[in-house]
Amino acid sequence: MIARPYLLKSTLSLSAFAVLLFAMPLFAQVEQTTPEVDNSKFSSTGLVNSNSVFVRSGPGESYYATMKLDKGAKLTVVGMHFDWLKIQPPEGSFCYVAKSYVDRKGDADGRITKDAVNCRAGSSLNEMKVVTLCQLAQGTEVQILGEHEEYFKIKPPDKAYLFVAKQFVDPDPASMPVVQHAEQPVVNNPPAGNHGGSGVGVIPSPTHVDRPISRHGGAVVTPATNPSDTEMEVVTPAPAPAAAEAVVAADNFFEKTENDFTAATAKPLDQQPIDELIKAYQSLVDDEALAPTLRRIAQSRLATLKGRADAAGQLAAVRKNQQDLKQKQLALQAERKELEQRLANSAIRYAALGTLQPSSLQVGQGTLYRLTDPANGRTIVYLRSTDAKMNSFLGSFVGIRGDIVTDDKANLRYITPTDIVLVDPTKLNGTISAELMPTSLQPKDQTKTD
């Protein structure tokens, strides 16, 4: 008897994705690069065999999902890495490249302006962009699909590939293998025990696919009589009646708990029954009748829920702080309005105030300078000028007159000065003010509420 399989990886990914979405404001995102996975000699097509299957930015659960596919979706498989299929990006996929390195021509055409520009995996499920799929050379033509912050969304280039778990893809009966690289050897039948490598590009046909080993243990695996086949004969001894009942009960409770977990994940964090789910999964972890594979999933769920419990506590603390801040803001509104009116009526007003410093960033016409906060050196705005007298003001606190302009291509704000004068910072907010001022020199009450 072969036990029925559980297609649970997509739900496992969903929980990890939900926690990640909540945790993004709290934890820094870590840059990742997909490992080098060679294409096989042949490519072929496969069919997704389940609903809500995640396509990922790399070959593993730790890589974020880029989209979901439903049963019947067709994929082009070009290689394999352990239990992950390397695929061409499905329809609807996109990548990110920094706007600073793209020369845009019209609405949809662009050209890369420097070598080794990172092409990052985009996702329709979240706003992450930390996984680099490939690098683009100078002069590479790209098709622009849209914009997001300082990035262009582009059609995935030829060197960009995504991944999907092998268990969720079946061979396409109508597929004919297509030669990709004749010089690369193809390994269609890895030796027993070897589940990795990137040589397998063609999804094995039904007569060349491993039969599932019972997840309840005790399976005996014997190779087929034809040594060229990868087919395995699996003989699973039937469990004793009492043990079988315990296994069924454990399986049923696992399935119910998984459904409860999925339903809870769809709710806001503070409405999820986290404590009850922790107790349920702890009992599953302690249940010896539960299959080892399912017990590992229960352990993973348990770790996820404990993380959610900590996040829920942090959320409650954050909301309390927000309520306190709201009360303070209401008390300061009158004073803030008075300050804004005083600044608007100041006798002397500049576009920006700060310490003039040189800039290491030089793009466009003229020389770029930085106007910085004297307390911490942070850039307030850039200045673009061809006037040599600007150098005589370097290191000085100055007032700048001129229009503030946003350079979309370089993704920065700058002023072309019409006037520059030395300013006494002790007179700020009295007789001197500016549209852009150093944060350290703003009134303390305004700094707290901004």
C-alpha positions as CSV (number, residue, x, y, z in Angstrom):
1,M,0.0,0.0,0.0
2,I,1.3,3.4,-0.9
3,A,0.2,6.2,1.3
4,R,-1.5,9.2,-0.3
5,P,0.9,12.1,-0.7
6,Y,0.3,15.6,0.8
7,L,0.9,18.6,-1.4
8,L,1.8,21.0,1.4
9,K,4.8,23.0,0.3
10,S,2.6,25.7,-1.3
11,T,0.8,26.2,2.0
12,L,4.1,26.2,3.9
13,S,5.4,28.8,1.6
14,L,2.2,30.9,2.1
15,S,2.8,31.0,5.9
16,A,6.5,31.9,5.4
17,F,5.4,34.6,3.0
18,A,2.8,36.0,5.4
19,V,5.3,36.2,8.2
20,L,7.8,37.8,5.9
21,L,5.3,40.5,4.8
22,F,4.7,41.4,8.5
23,A,8.3,41.3,9.4
24,M,9.6,43.4,6.6
25,P,9.3,46.7,8.4
26,L,11.1,45.2,11.4
27,F,14.0,43.4,9.8
28,A,16.5,44.4,7.1
29,Q,16.2,42.5,3.8
30,V,19.3,40.5,2.9
31,E,20.7,40.6,-0.6
32,Q,20.7,37.2,-2.3
33,T,22.0,35.8,-5.6
34,T,20.6,32.7,-7.2
35,P,23.2,29.9,-7.4
36,E,24.7,28.9,-10.8
37,V,22.5,26.2,-12.2
38,D,23.6,25.0,-15.7
39,N,21.0,24.4,-18.4
40,S,20.7,20.8,-19.5
41,K,21.2,19.7,-23.1
42,F,17.4,19.6,-23.6
43,S,14.5,21.6,-22.5
44,S,10.9,20.4,-22.3
45,T,7.5,21.5,-21.0
46,G,5.7,20.5,-17.9
47,L,2.2,21.0,-16.4
48,V,1.5,22.3,-12.9
49,N,-0.4,19.6,-11.0
50,S,-1.9,21.6,-8.1
51,N,-3.4,25.0,-7.4
52,S,-1.7,28.0,-5.8
53,V,1.8,26.7,-6.6
54,F,4.6,29.2,-5.9
55,V,7.2,30.2,-8.5
56,R,10.3,31.3,-6.6
57,S,13.3,33.5,-7.2
58,G,15.7,30.7,-6.3
59,P,15.9,27.0,-5.8
60,G,14.7,26.8,-2.2
61,E,11.9,27.7,0.3
62,S,14.2,30.6,1.6
63,Y,13.8,32.5,-1.7
64,Y,10.7,34.7,-1.9
65,A,7.8,33.8,-4.3
66,T,7.3,35.8,-7.4
67,M,3.9,34.6,-8.4
68,K,1.4,31.7,-8.0
69,L,0.3,29.2,-10.7
70,D,-2.8,27.0,-10.8
71,K,-3.3,23.5,-12.0
72,G,-2.8,23.0,-15.8
73,A,-0.3,26.0,-16.2
74,K,2.4,25.1,-18.7
75,L,6.1,25.7,-17.9
76,T,9.3,25.4,-19.9
77,V,11.9,23.5,-17.9
78,V,15.5,24.1,-18.8
79,G,17.4,22.5,-15.9
80,M,17.1,21.1,-12.4
81,H,18.8,21.7,-9.0
82,F,18.1,19.0,-6.4
83,D,14.3,19.1,-5.9
84,W,13.8,22.3,-7.9
85,L,13.1,22.8,-11.6
86,K,14.8,25.7,-13.3
87,I,12.2,27.3,-15.6
88,Q,11.8,30.2,-18.0
89,P,9.8,33.0,-16.4
90,P,6.1,32.4,-16.9
91,E,3.8,35.0,-18.5
92,G,3.3,37.8,-16.0
93,S,6.9,37.7,-14.6
94,F,9.0,40.8,-14.4
95,C,12.4,42.0,-13.1
96,Y,13.8,45.1,-11.5
97,V,16.8,47.2,-12.7
98,A,17.9,50.5,-11.1
99,K,16.7,53.6,-13.1
100,S,20.1,55.2,-12.7
101,Y,21.6,52.6,-15.1
102,V,18.9,52.7,-17.8
103,D,18.7,55.1,-20.7
104,R,15.0,55.2,-21.5
105,K,13.9,55.6,-25.1
106,G,10.2,56.3,-25.3
107,D,7.7,54.5,-23.0
108,A,8.8,50.9,-23.2
109,D,12.4,50.8,-24.6
110,G,15.6,51.2,-22.6
111,R,19.3,50.5,-22.8
112,I,21.7,49.5,-20.0
113,T,24.4,52.2,-19.5
114,K,27.1,50.3,-17.6
115,D,28.4,46.8,-17.1
116,A,27.4,44.3,-14.5
117,V,24.0,45.9,-13.6
118,N,22.0,43.7,-11.3
119,C,18.8,42.3,-12.6
120,R,16.6,41.5,-9.6
121,A,13.6,39.2,-9.3
122,G,10.2,41.0,-9.1
123,S,7.2,39.6,-7.4
124,S,3.5,40.2,-7.9
125,L,3.0,39.0,-4.3
126,N,5.2,41.4,-2.4
127,E,7.6,44.3,-3.0
128,M,10.8,42.5,-2.4
129,K,13.7,42.9,-4.8
130,V,16.7,41.5,-3.1
131,V,17.4,38.4,-5.2
132,T,19.7,39.0,-8.2
133,L,18.9,36.6,-11.1
134,C,21.7,37.8,-13.5
135,Q,23.8,40.8,-14.5
136,L,23.3,42.9,-17.6
137,A,26.1,44.2,-19.8
138,Q,26.3,47.8,-21.0
139,G,24.2,48.3,-24.2
140,T,21.7,45.5,-23.4
141,E,18.3,46.4,-24.7
142,V,15.4,46.0,-22.1
143,Q,11.7,46.3,-22.4
144,I,10.2,48.6,-19.7
145,L,6.9,47.4,-18.2
146,G,6.5,50.0,-15.4
147,E,8.2,51.8,-12.5
148,H,8.5,51.2,-8.8
149,E,10.4,53.7,-6.6
150,E,14.0,53.9,-7.9
151,Y,13.6,50.9,-10.2
152,F,12.2,50.1,-13.6
153,K,10.1,46.9,-14.0
154,I,11.4,45.1,-17.1
155,K,10.5,42.0,-19.1
156,P,12.8,39.2,-17.8
157,P,15.9,39.0,-20.0
158,D,17.1,35.8,-21.6
159,K,19.6,35.1,-18.7
160,A,16.9,35.3,-16.0
161,Y,15.4,32.1,-14.7
162,L,13.0,31.2,-11.9
163,F,12.3,28.0,-10.0
164,V,9.4,25.7,-8.9
165,A,9.4,22.6,-6.7
166,K,9.7,19.5,-8.8
167,Q,6.8,17.7,-7.0
168,F,4.3,20.2,-8.3
169,V,5.1,19.7,-12.0
170,D,4.2,16.7,-14.2
171,P,5.6,15.9,-17.7
172,D,3.6,17.3,-20.6
173,P,2.5,14.3,-22.7
174,A,2.6,16.5,-25.8
175,S,6.1,17.9,-25.1
176,M,9.0,17.2,-27.5
177,P,12.5,17.8,-26.0
178,V,14.3,20.7,-27.6
179,V,18.1,20.9,-27.8
180,Q,19.5,23.8,-25.8
181,H,23.3,23.3,-25.7
182,A,24.6,20.4,-27.7
183,E,28.0,20.7,-26.0
184,Q,26.7,20.1,-22.5
185,P,26.1,16.4,-21.5
186,V,22.6,15.6,-20.2
187,V,22.1,13.4,-17.2
188,N,18.6,12.0,-17.4
189,N,19.1,9.2,-14.9
190,P,21.1,10.3,-11.8
191,P,22.5,7.4,-9.7
192,A,20.5,6.3,-6.7
193,G,20.7,8.7,-3.8
194,N,21.7,11.6,-5.9
195,H,18.8,14.1,-6.0
196,G,20.8,17.2,-7.0
197,G,22.6,18.5,-10.0
198,S,21.5,20.6,-12.9
199,G,21.8,18.1,-15.7
200,V,18.2,17.1,-15.8
201,G,16.3,19.4,-18.1
202,V,13.7,17.1,-19.5
203,I,11.0,16.1,-17.0
204,P,11.1,12.3,-16.7
205,S,8.3,10.5,-18.5
206,P,5.8,8.3,-16.5
207,T,7.9,5.2,-17.3
208,H,11.1,7.0,-16.1
209,V,10.0,8.6,-12.8
210,D,10.6,7.4,-9.3
211,R,7.6,5.9,-7.6
212,P,6.8,7.5,-4.3
213,I,8.3,5.9,-1.2
214,S,5.8,5.4,1.7
215,R,6.0,8.4,4.1
216,H,5.3,6.0,7.0
217,G,8.6,4.3,6.8
218,G,9.5,0.6,6.3
219,A,9.8,0.9,2.5
220,V,12.0,-1.5,0.6
221,V,13.5,0.0,-2.6
222,T,14.8,-2.3,-5.3
223,P,16.1,-1.2,-8.7
224,A,14.2,-2.2,-11.8
225,T,15.5,-5.0,-13.9
226,N,16.5,-2.6,-16.8
227,P,19.5,-0.8,-15.5
228,S,18.8,2.1,-17.9
229,D,15.5,2.9,-16.2
230,T,15.2,5.0,-13.0
231,E,12.0,3.3,-12.1
232,M,11.9,2.0,-8.6
233,E,9.9,-0.9,-7.2
234,V,8.6,0.0,-3.7
235,V,7.2,-2.6,-1.3
236,T,5.7,-1.1,1.8
237,P,4.7,-3.5,4.6
238,A,1.2,-3.0,5.9
239,P,1.1,-1.6,9.4
240,A,-0.6,-3.5,12.3
241,P,-4.3,-2.5,12.7
242,A,-3.8,-0.5,15.9
243,A,-0.8,1.3,14.4
244,A,-2.7,2.0,11.3
245,E,-5.6,3.6,13.3
246,A,-3.1,5.8,15.1
247,V,-1.5,6.9,11.8
248,V,-4.9,7.7,10.3
249,A,-5.9,9.7,13.4
250,A,-2.6,11.6,13.3
251,D,-3.0,12.3,9.6
252,N,-6.6,13.6,10.2
253,F,-5.6,15.8,13.0
254,F,-2.6,17.1,11.0
255,E,-4.9,17.9,8.1
256,K,-7.4,19.7,10.4
257,T,-4.6,21.7,12.0
258,E,-3.3,22.7,8.6
259,N,-6.7,24.0,7.6
260,D,-6.9,26.0,10.8
261,F,-3.5,27.4,10.2
262,T,-4.4,28.4,6.6
263,A,-7.6,30.1,7.8
264,A,-5.7,31.9,10.6
265,T,-3.0,33.2,8.2
266,A,-5.7,35.0,6.3
267,K,-6.7,37.1,9.4
268,P,-4.9,40.1,10.9
269,L,-2.1,39.1,13.3
270,D,-3.9,40.2,16.4
271,Q,-7.0,38.1,15.5
272,Q,-5.2,34.8,14.9
273,P,-5.6,32.0,17.5
274,I,-1.8,31.7,17.9
275,D,-1.8,30.0,21.3
276,E,-4.3,27.3,20.3
277,L,-2.4,26.6,17.1
278,I,0.9,26.3,19.0
279,K,-0.7,23.7,21.3
280,A,-2.0,21.7,18.4
281,Y,1.3,21.6,16.5
282,Q,3.2,20.8,19.7
283,S,1.0,17.7,20.1
284,L,1.7,16.8,16.5
285,V,5.4,17.1,17.0
286,D,5.1,14.8,20.0
287,D,2.9,12.2,18.2
288,E,5.1,9.3,17.2
289,A,2.3,8.0,14.9
290,L,2.7,11.0,12.6
291,A,5.0,10.5,9.6
292,P,8.5,12.0,9.9
293,T,7.9,14.2,6.9
294,L,4.7,15.7,8.4
295,R,6.4,16.0,11.8
296,R,9.1,18.2,10.2
297,I,6.3,20.4,8.7
298,A,4.7,20.6,12.1
299,Q,8.0,21.7,13.6
300,S,8.4,24.3,11.0
301,R,4.8,25.6,11.6
302,L,5.6,25.6,15.4
303,A,8.6,27.8,14.8
304,T,6.6,30.1,12.6
305,L,3.8,30.5,15.2
306,K,6.3,31.3,17.9
307,G,7.6,34.0,15.7
308,R,4.1,35.3,15.2
309,A,3.5,35.3,18.9
310,D,6.6,37.5,19.4
311,A,5.5,39.7,16.5
312,A,2.0,40.0,18.0
313,G,3.5,41.3,21.3
314,Q,5.6,43.8,19.4
315,L,2.6,44.9,17.4
316,A,0.6,45.6,20.7
317,A,3.6,47.6,22.0
318,V,3.8,49.6,18.7
319,R,0.1,50.4,18.7
320,K,0.3,51.6,22.3
321,N,3.2,53.9,21.3
322,Q,1.3,55.1,18.3
323,Q,-1.6,56.0,20.6
324,D,0.7,57.9,22.9
325,L,2.2,59.8,20.0
326,K,-1.2,60.7,18.6
327,Q,-2.1,62.3,21.9
328,K,1.2,64.3,21.9
329,Q,0.6,65.3,18.3
330,L,-2.9,66.7,19.1
331,A,-1.4,68.8,21.9
332,L,1.3,70.2,19.6
333,Q,-0.8,71.0,16.6
334,A,-1.5,74.6,17.7
335,E,2.1,75.3,18.3
336,R,3.2,73.7,15.1
337,K,0.7,75.9,13.1
338,E,2.1,78.9,14.8
339,L,5.6,77.9,13.9
340,E,4.7,77.4,10.2
341,Q,3.0,80.8,10.1
342,R,6.2,82.4,11.6
343,L,8.4,80.7,9.0
344,A,6.1,81.8,6.2
345,N,6.4,85.4,7.4
346,S,10.2,85.4,8.0
347,A,12.0,88.4,6.6
348,I,14.7,86.3,4.8
349,R,13.9,83.1,3.2
350,Y,16.0,80.7,1.1
351,A,15.3,77.6,-0.9
352,A,17.8,75.6,1.2
353,L,20.2,76.0,4.1
354,G,23.1,73.8,5.0
355,T,26.9,73.2,4.9
356,L,28.3,73.1,1.4
357,Q,30.3,70.0,0.6
358,P,31.8,68.4,-2.6
359,S,29.9,65.4,-4.1
360,S,31.4,62.2,-5.3
361,L,28.4,61.7,-7.5
362,Q,28.8,63.5,-10.9
363,V,26.1,63.1,-13.5
364,G,24.6,65.5,-16.0
365,Q,25.8,69.0,-16.9
366,G,27.8,71.1,-14.4
367,T,29.5,70.1,-11.1
368,L,27.4,68.6,-8.4
369,Y,27.8,69.7,-4.8
370,R,26.0,68.6,-1.6
371,L,24.2,70.8,0.9
372,T,24.4,68.8,4.2
373,D,23.2,68.9,7.8
374,P,26.2,70.2,9.9
375,A,25.3,67.9,12.8
376,N,25.5,64.6,10.9
377,G,26.6,65.2,7.3
378,R,23.4,63.9,5.8
379,T,22.6,65.3,2.4
380,I,19.7,67.8,2.3
381,V,19.8,68.5,-1.4
382,Y,22.3,68.6,-4.3
383,L,23.5,71.7,-6.1
384,R,24.4,71.8,-9.8
385,S,26.6,74.8,-10.9
386,T,29.3,75.8,-13.3
387,D,30.3,78.8,-11.2
388,A,33.9,78.4,-9.9
389,K,33.2,80.6,-6.9
390,M,31.1,77.8,-5.3
391,N,34.5,76.2,-4.3
392,S,35.2,79.2,-2.0
393,F,32.1,78.3,0.1
394,L,33.1,74.7,0.7
395,G,32.8,73.8,4.3
396,S,30.7,76.9,5.1
397,F,27.1,77.2,6.3
398,V,25.3,78.9,3.4
399,G,21.8,79.9,2.2
400,I,20.9,79.0,-1.4
401,R,18.3,80.6,-3.7
402,G,17.0,78.9,-6.7
403,D,14.4,76.4,-7.9
404,I,14.3,72.9,-6.5
405,V,14.2,70.4,-9.4
406,T,13.8,66.6,-9.4
407,D,16.0,64.7,-11.8
408,D,14.0,61.5,-12.5
409,K,16.8,59.9,-14.6
410,A,19.4,60.4,-11.8
411,N,16.8,59.9,-9.1
412,L,17.9,63.0,-7.1
413,R,16.7,66.6,-6.2
414,Y,19.0,69.5,-7.0
415,I,19.1,73.3,-7.1
416,T,20.8,75.4,-9.8
417,P,21.8,78.3,-7.5
418,T,20.9,81.9,-8.5
419,D,22.5,83.2,-5.3
420,I,24.7,81.8,-2.4
421,V,25.5,83.7,0.8
422,L,27.1,82.9,4.1
423,V,24.5,82.5,6.9
424,D,24.7,82.5,10.7
425,P,23.0,79.3,11.8
426,T,22.2,80.9,15.2
427,K,19.6,83.1,13.5
428,L,17.6,80.3,12.0
429,N,13.8,80.3,12.7
430,G,14.1,83.9,13.9
431,T,14.8,86.1,10.9
432,I,16.1,83.4,8.5
433,S,14.3,80.3,7.2
434,A,14.3,78.0,4.2
435,E,12.1,75.4,2.4
436,L,14.8,72.8,3.0
437,M,16.5,73.0,6.4
438,P,18.8,70.7,8.4
439,T,16.9,68.4,10.7
440,S,19.3,69.1,13.5
441,L,18.5,72.9,13.4
442,Q,14.7,72.6,13.3
443,P,12.7,73.3,16.5
444,K,12.8,70.2,18.8
445,D,9.0,69.9,19.0
446,Q,8.8,69.9,15.1
447,T,11.5,67.3,14.9
448,K,9.6,64.9,17.2
449,T,6.3,65.2,15.3
450,D,7.7,64.9,11.7
